[in-house]
């Protein structure tokens, strides 16, 4: 971000007047380098605090452009690495600009949400979740590389300190303001500091390897093509306890398919996800660790929103309850 008044007024790159023109030049140059011919205008689909996204029709099919917010530029390097390590898990990468956090990918399938919003979607999750767990296991030895790429470090050993720092930043918690915490909620969360440290210690005792955790594996972030599944939006990632990933997945499946979160369909998905982890611990220990991880995952999600909105001016913070909402969920989970 530029240290000027103009830069402060436009902290997101795509708010600059010449940004779309600059991005369009890069897109066209990369398409030409790939031997692809544009077949229409570049369509800017959305500009949000975390990313800008565009569709680019070409004679060889649709191409997608993504620009990440400065705080999330690690996604470009992370996806580039994933395309080397496990190209079967991410869309093909046509071009990447690591410095600006730009990604260019071809059409790689339809999202599960667009494919079906009925319980028939469950079959896709039954196939996908064990594969995703295997990916996490495979990437566990690469934690130093993931951290070097800039993937946020939310390992259990430092999560209590991150929780403390978040609660100390009362400006970003927006106490007693719209989309913020109340003073009473903040007081109760402060009182839970020892509890958070104890939960992290308990979860550590189960001995599961910390690894890549995509925090938003839901039906709009999974592409299906034939028998293959590809994950997108890797900016929603951290190095953390692997089970953190299942908080949003379970909630999303229950919400979009109208299923009870503790019902047999969701229980089956949980068990299928846990199957590959039985090489590290007996199933009964995995089942004991799972609810602990889902509770701490709420703090992890609050930290992810904090990473996006914390550096931004007040006008952005006022539009999101991501930090306060996830902290409130954690508070309520402790009281149940």
BAKOL-732362 format. One record per residue (C-alpha): x, y, z. Coordinates in nm, 3 decimals. Layout:
@x = X; y = Y; z = Z
...
//
This chain:
@x = 0.000; y = 0.000; z = 0.000
@x = 0.136; y = 0.341; z = -0.092
@x = 0.215; y = 0.572; z = 0.201
@x = 0.010; y = 0.856; z = 0.053
@x = -0.333; y = 0.998; z = 0.113
@x = -0.444; y = 0.857; z = -0.222
@x = -0.309; y = 0.513; z = -0.126
@x = -0.494; y = 0.528; z = 0.205
@x = -0.815; y = 0.618; z = 0.022
@x = -0.766; y = 0.320; z = -0.211
@x = -0.597; y = 0.050; z = -0.004
@x = -0.707; y = -0.226; z = -0.243
@x = -0.522; y = -0.242; z = -0.576
@x = -0.840; y = -0.271; z = -0.787
@x = -0.966; y = 0.061; z = -0.653
@x = -0.695; y = 0.245; z = -0.847
@x = -0.833; y = 0.408; z = -1.166
@x = -0.587; y = 0.231; z = -1.397
@x = -0.595; y = -0.110; z = -1.230
@x = -0.836; y = -0.283; z = -1.469
@x = -0.647; y = -0.155; z = -1.771
@x = -0.318; y = -0.277; z = -1.625
@x = -0.466; y = -0.617; z = -1.536
@x = -0.623; y = -0.649; z = -1.880
@x = -0.287; y = -0.589; z = -2.051
@x = -0.131; y = -0.864; z = -1.841
@x = -0.417; y = -1.104; z = -1.912
@x = -0.401; y = -1.049; z = -2.288
@x = -0.023; y = -1.085; z = -2.292
@x = -0.040; y = -1.412; z = -2.101
@x = -0.319; y = -1.545; z = -2.322
@x = -0.110; y = -1.466; z = -2.630
@x = 0.187; y = -1.643; z = -2.472
@x = -0.036; y = -1.948; z = -2.418
@x = -0.165; y = -1.936; z = -2.775
@x = -0.518; y = -1.845; z = -2.667
@x = -0.729; y = -1.590; z = -2.852
@x = -0.972; y = -1.362; z = -2.664
@x = -1.329; y = -1.398; z = -2.788
@x = -1.489; y = -1.107; z = -2.604
@x = -1.445; y = -0.842; z = -2.339
@x = -1.294; y = -0.913; z = -2.000
@x = -1.585; y = -0.923; z = -1.753
@x = -1.510; y = -0.808; z = -1.400
@x = -1.734; y = -1.029; z = -1.185
@x = -1.663; y = -0.886; z = -0.841
@x = -1.427; y = -0.668; z = -0.638
@x = -1.426; y = -0.757; z = -0.269
@x = -1.196; y = -0.679; z = 0.024
@x = -1.018; y = -1.012; z = -0.027
@x = -1.006; y = -1.045; z = -0.409
@x = -1.111; y = -0.927; z = -0.752
@x = -1.232; y = -1.183; z = -1.004
@x = -1.288; y = -1.169; z = -1.380
@x = -1.406; y = -1.396; z = -1.662
@x = -1.223; y = -1.393; z = -1.995
@x = -1.390; y = -1.565; z = -2.295
@x = -1.144; y = -1.714; z = -2.542
@x = -1.179; y = -1.927; z = -2.853
@x = -1.040; y = -2.215; z = -2.646
@x = -1.294; y = -2.172; z = -2.363
@x = -1.343; y = -1.953; z = -2.059
@x = -1.042; y = -1.836; z = -1.861
@x = -1.058; y = -1.694; z = -1.507
@x = -0.847; y = -1.419; z = -1.354
@x = -0.808; y = -1.366; z = -0.981
@x = -0.626; y = -1.089; z = -0.798
@x = -0.581; y = -1.129; z = -0.423
@x = -0.570; y = -0.858; z = -0.159
@x = -0.218; y = -0.763; z = -0.047
@x = -0.263; y = -0.959; z = 0.278
@x = -0.345; y = -1.275; z = 0.080
@x = -0.082; y = -1.268; z = -0.193
@x = 0.063; y = -1.591; z = -0.063
@x = -0.217; y = -1.768; z = -0.254
@x = -0.040; y = -1.719; z = -0.587
@x = 0.281; y = -1.884; z = -0.465
@x = 0.086; y = -2.152; z = -0.280
@x = -0.121; y = -2.249; z = -0.585
@x = 0.191; y = -2.249; z = -0.799
@x = 0.352; y = -2.492; z = -0.555
@x = 0.040; y = -2.710; z = -0.541
@x = 0.034; y = -2.726; z = -0.919
@x = 0.380; y = -2.886; z = -0.897
@x = 0.318; y = -3.110; z = -0.597
@x = -0.038; y = -3.223; z = -0.670
@x = -0.163; y = -3.096; z = -1.009
@x = -0.465; y = -3.326; z = -0.976
@x = -0.600; y = -3.114; z = -0.688
@x = -0.598; y = -2.762; z = -0.836
@x = -0.706; y = -2.610; z = -1.169
@x = -0.426; y = -2.587; z = -1.427
@x = -0.227; y = -2.267; z = -1.386
@x = -0.188; y = -2.071; z = -1.710
@x = 0.000; y = -1.778; z = -1.557
@x = 0.091; y = -1.631; z = -1.221
@x = 0.233; y = -1.299; z = -1.103
@x = 0.368; y = -1.364; z = -0.755
@x = 0.442; y = -1.000; z = -0.678
@x = 0.089; y = -0.883; z = -0.749
@x = -0.093; y = -1.198; z = -0.642
@x = -0.248; y = -1.259; z = -0.985
@x = -0.365; y = -1.598; z = -1.112
@x = -0.493; y = -1.705; z = -1.452
@x = -0.662; y = -2.044; z = -1.489
@x = -0.876; y = -2.215; z = -1.755
@x = -1.227; y = -2.344; z = -1.698
@x = -1.177; y = -2.664; z = -1.497
@x = -1.528; y = -2.781; z = -1.411
@x = -1.852; y = -2.689; z = -1.241
@x = -1.888; y = -2.615; z = -0.871
@x = -2.069; y = -2.870; z = -0.660
@x = -2.322; y = -2.597; z = -0.574
@x = -2.405; y = -2.547; z = -0.941
@x = -2.400; y = -2.920; z = -1.006
@x = -2.673; y = -2.998; z = -0.755
@x = -2.818; y = -2.852; z = -0.435
@x = -2.996; y = -3.172; z = -0.340
@x = -2.880; y = -3.455; z = -0.109
@x = -2.738; y = -3.616; z = -0.425
@x = -2.442; y = -3.385; z = -0.360
@x = -2.350; y = -3.604; z = -0.063
@x = -2.205; y = -3.869; z = -0.292
@x = -1.949; y = -3.618; z = -0.418
@x = -1.849; y = -3.535; z = -0.059
@x = -1.818; y = -3.905; z = 0.024
@x = -1.561; y = -3.940; z = -0.253
@x = -1.389; y = -3.606; z = -0.200
@x = -1.325; y = -3.592; z = 0.174
@x = -1.098; y = -3.900; z = 0.200
@x = -0.897; y = -3.766; z = -0.095
@x = -0.867; y = -3.427; z = 0.071
@x = -0.750; y = -3.587; z = 0.398
@x = -0.483; y = -3.775; z = 0.202
@x = -0.368; y = -3.444; z = 0.053
@x = -0.334; y = -3.296; z = 0.402
@x = -0.133; y = -3.598; z = 0.515
@x = 0.093; y = -3.573; z = 0.212
@x = 0.159; y = -3.204; z = 0.275
@x = 0.235; y = -3.241; z = 0.647
@x = 0.612; y = -3.291; z = 0.587
@x = 0.609; y = -2.973; z = 0.375
@x = 0.507; y = -2.742; z = 0.662
@x = 0.840; y = -2.549; z = 0.647
@x = 0.788; y = -2.495; z = 0.274
@x = 0.427; y = -2.385; z = 0.327
@x = 0.534; y = -2.131; z = 0.587
@x = 0.810; y = -2.006; z = 0.357
@x = 0.544; y = -1.946; z = 0.090
@x = 0.361; y = -1.720; z = 0.333
@x = 0.076; y = -1.950; z = 0.433
@x = -0.038; y = -1.817; z = 0.775
@x = 0.100; y = -2.003; z = 1.077
@x = -0.185; y = -2.104; z = 1.312
@x = -0.025; y = -2.409; z = 1.472
@x = -0.150; y = -2.506; z = 1.816
@x = 0.175; y = -2.396; z = 1.980
@x = 0.112; y = -2.032; z = 1.884
@x = -0.268; y = -2.018; z = 1.856
@x = -0.314; y = -1.896; z = 2.217
@x = -0.076; y = -1.605; z = 2.152
@x = -0.264; y = -1.517; z = 1.833
@x = -0.591; y = -1.529; z = 2.027
@x = -0.447; y = -1.296; z = 2.291
@x = -0.322; y = -1.050; z = 2.030
@x = -0.659; y = -1.050; z = 1.854
@x = -0.847; y = -0.974; z = 2.175
@x = -0.601; y = -0.695; z = 2.255
@x = -0.685; y = -0.521; z = 1.926
@x = -1.011; y = -0.367; z = 2.042
@x = -1.022; y = -0.131; z = 1.745
@x = -1.065; y = -0.422; z = 1.504
@x = -1.309; y = -0.595; z = 1.739
@x = -1.532; y = -0.285; z = 1.702
@x = -1.656; y = -0.296; z = 2.059
@x = -2.021; y = -0.188; z = 2.092
@x = -2.035; y = -0.086; z = 1.726
@x = -2.220; y = -0.241; z = 1.430
@x = -2.079; y = -0.583; z = 1.333
@x = -1.857; y = -0.581; z = 1.641
@x = -1.843; y = -0.747; z = 1.980
@x = -2.015; y = -0.610; z = 2.285
@x = -1.803; y = -0.508; z = 2.580
@x = -1.950; y = -0.797; z = 2.776
@x = -1.864; y = -1.050; z = 2.503
@x = -1.512; y = -0.914; z = 2.496
@x = -1.481; y = -0.951; z = 2.873
@x = -1.600; y = -1.311; z = 2.857
@x = -1.361; y = -1.392; z = 2.572
@x = -1.073; y = -1.245; z = 2.772
@x = -1.166; y = -1.475; z = 3.059
@x = -1.132; y = -1.772; z = 2.824
@x = -0.762; y = -1.712; z = 2.755
@x = -0.651; y = -1.994; z = 2.990
@x = -0.921; y = -2.215; z = 2.844
@x = -0.793; y = -2.163; z = 2.489
@x = -0.440; y = -2.254; z = 2.594
@x = -0.570; y = -2.566; z = 2.770
@x = -0.774; y = -2.672; z = 2.465
@x = -0.467; y = -2.635; z = 2.244
@x = -0.262; y = -2.846; z = 2.484
@x = -0.532; y = -3.115; z = 2.492
@x = -0.559; y = -3.126; z = 2.115
@x = -0.181; y = -3.147; z = 2.080
@x = -0.179; y = -3.459; z = 2.297
@x = -0.364; y = -3.655; z = 2.027
@x = -0.045; y = -3.642; z = 1.818
@x = -0.191; y = -3.557; z = 1.477
@x = 0.042; y = -3.379; z = 1.234
@x = -0.031; y = -3.015; z = 1.161
@x = -0.050; y = -2.937; z = 0.793
@x = -0.222; y = -2.738; z = 0.522
@x = -0.577; y = -2.652; z = 0.626
@x = -0.810; y = -2.510; z = 0.361
@x = -1.064; y = -2.338; z = 0.583
@x = -1.341; y = -2.304; z = 0.323
@x = -1.383; y = -2.641; z = 0.153
@x = -1.749; y = -2.590; z = 0.064
@x = -1.961; y = -2.654; z = -0.243
@x = -1.875; y = -2.324; z = -0.411
@x = -1.501; y = -2.390; z = -0.376
@x = -1.494; y = -2.743; z = -0.518
@x = -1.500; y = -2.804; z = -0.893
@x = -1.613; y = -3.136; z = -1.036
@x = -1.510; y = -3.269; z = -1.374
@x = -1.580; y = -3.635; z = -1.432
@x = -1.438; y = -3.826; z = -1.137
@x = -1.196; y = -3.547; z = -1.044
@x = -1.238; y = -3.279; z = -0.777
@x = -1.036; y = -2.958; z = -0.771
@x = -1.027; y = -2.707; z = -0.486
@x = -1.014; y = -2.333; z = -0.547
@x = -0.978; y = -2.019; z = -0.331
@x = -0.666; y = -2.133; z = -0.149
@x = -0.632; y = -1.792; z = 0.020
@x = -0.864; y = -1.945; z = 0.284
@x = -0.575; y = -2.158; z = 0.407
@x = -0.342; y = -2.181; z = 0.703
@x = -0.091; y = -2.419; z = 0.859
@x = -0.290; y = -2.556; z = 1.148
@x = -0.451; y = -2.862; z = 1.298
@x = -0.589; y = -3.062; z = 1.003
@x = -0.938; y = -3.102; z = 1.150
@x = -0.989; y = -2.723; z = 1.148
@x = -1.086; y = -2.768; z = 0.785
@x = -1.407; y = -2.953; z = 0.868
@x = -1.584; y = -2.675; z = 1.059
@x = -1.696; y = -2.484; z = 0.750
@x = -1.736; y = -2.799; z = 0.540
@x = -1.982; y = -2.958; z = 0.784
@x = -2.174; y = -2.637; z = 0.841
@x = -2.195; y = -2.562; z = 0.471
@x = -2.317; y = -2.908; z = 0.371
@x = -2.581; y = -2.898; z = 0.645
@x = -2.694; y = -2.549; z = 0.545
@x = -2.714; y = -2.589; z = 0.168
@x = -2.865; y = -2.937; z = 0.175
@x = -3.100; y = -2.872; z = 0.465
@x = -2.954; y = -3.147; z = 0.685
@x = -2.907; y = -3.158; z = 1.063
@x = -2.545; y = -3.098; z = 1.159
@x = -2.548; y = -3.396; z = 1.395
@x = -2.756; y = -3.618; z = 1.168
@x = -2.644; y = -3.948; z = 1.012
@x = -2.546; y = -3.797; z = 0.674
@x = -2.303; y = -3.550; z = 0.831
@x = -2.175; y = -3.811; z = 1.074
@x = -2.096; y = -4.036; z = 0.778
@x = -1.901; y = -3.757; z = 0.608
@x = -1.704; y = -3.692; z = 0.926
@x = -1.617; y = -4.061; z = 0.955
@x = -1.507; y = -4.085; z = 0.592
@x = -1.281; y = -3.784; z = 0.641
@x = -1.135; y = -3.942; z = 0.954
@x = -1.063; y = -4.280; z = 0.792
@x = -0.719; y = -4.185; z = 0.652
@x = -0.617; y = -4.040; z = 0.990
@x = -0.651; y = -4.378; z = 1.163
@x = -0.289; y = -4.442; z = 1.065
@x = -0.198; y = -4.182; z = 1.332
@x = -0.445; y = -4.265; z = 1.609
@x = -0.727; y = -4.510; z = 1.689
@x = -1.072; y = -4.400; z = 1.576
@x = -1.196; y = -4.335; z = 1.930
@x = -0.915; y = -4.084; z = 1.981
@x = -0.990; y = -3.917; z = 1.649
@x = -1.356; y = -3.885; z = 1.750
@x = -1.249; y = -3.727; z = 2.079
@x = -1.015; y = -3.482; z = 1.903
@x = -1.267; y = -3.379; z = 1.637
@x = -1.502; y = -3.160; z = 1.848
@x = -1.205; y = -2.993; z = 2.019
@x = -1.062; y = -2.903; z = 1.678
@x = -1.395; y = -2.769; z = 1.552
@x = -1.417; y = -2.537; z = 1.852
@x = -1.066; y = -2.400; z = 1.806
@x = -1.131; y = -2.372; z = 1.433
@x = -1.372; y = -2.089; z = 1.515
@x = -1.079; y = -1.888; z = 1.648
@x = -0.882; y = -1.977; z = 1.337
@x = -1.159; y = -1.842; z = 1.115
@x = -1.175; y = -1.520; z = 1.318
@x = -0.800; y = -1.483; z = 1.267
@x = -0.842; y = -1.527; z = 0.891
@x = -1.097; y = -1.247; z = 0.877
@x = -0.867; y = -1.039; z = 1.096
@x = -0.587; y = -1.094; z = 0.845
@x = -0.804; y = -0.954; z = 0.567
@x = -0.989; y = -0.671; z = 0.741
@x = -0.736; y = -0.573; z = 1.007
@x = -0.516; y = -0.370; z = 0.768
@x = -0.815; y = -0.200; z = 0.600
@x = -0.979; y = 0.133; z = 0.687
@x = -1.290; y = 0.159; z = 0.901
@x = -1.532; y = 0.169; z = 0.606
@x = -1.441; y = -0.191; z = 0.521
@x = -1.448; y = -0.320; z = 0.879
@x = -1.800; y = -0.189; z = 0.929
@x = -1.929; y = -0.413; z = 0.648
@x = -1.812; y = -0.746; z = 0.792
@x = -1.896; y = -0.942; z = 1.105
@x = -1.645; y = -1.216; z = 1.024
@x = -1.419; y = -1.148; z = 1.323
@x = -1.691; y = -1.090; z = 1.580
@x = -1.918; y = -1.361; z = 1.439
@x = -1.663; y = -1.641; z = 1.470
@x = -1.550; y = -1.524; z = 1.813
@x = -1.913; y = -1.514; z = 1.923
@x = -1.957; y = -1.870; z = 1.795
@x = -1.655; y = -1.978; z = 1.999
@x = -1.794; y = -1.807; z = 2.306
@x = -2.129; y = -1.977; z = 2.264
@x = -1.965; y = -2.316; z = 2.205
@x = -1.792; y = -2.288; z = 2.543
@x = -2.124; y = -2.217; z = 2.714
@x = -2.305; y = -2.518; z = 2.569
//
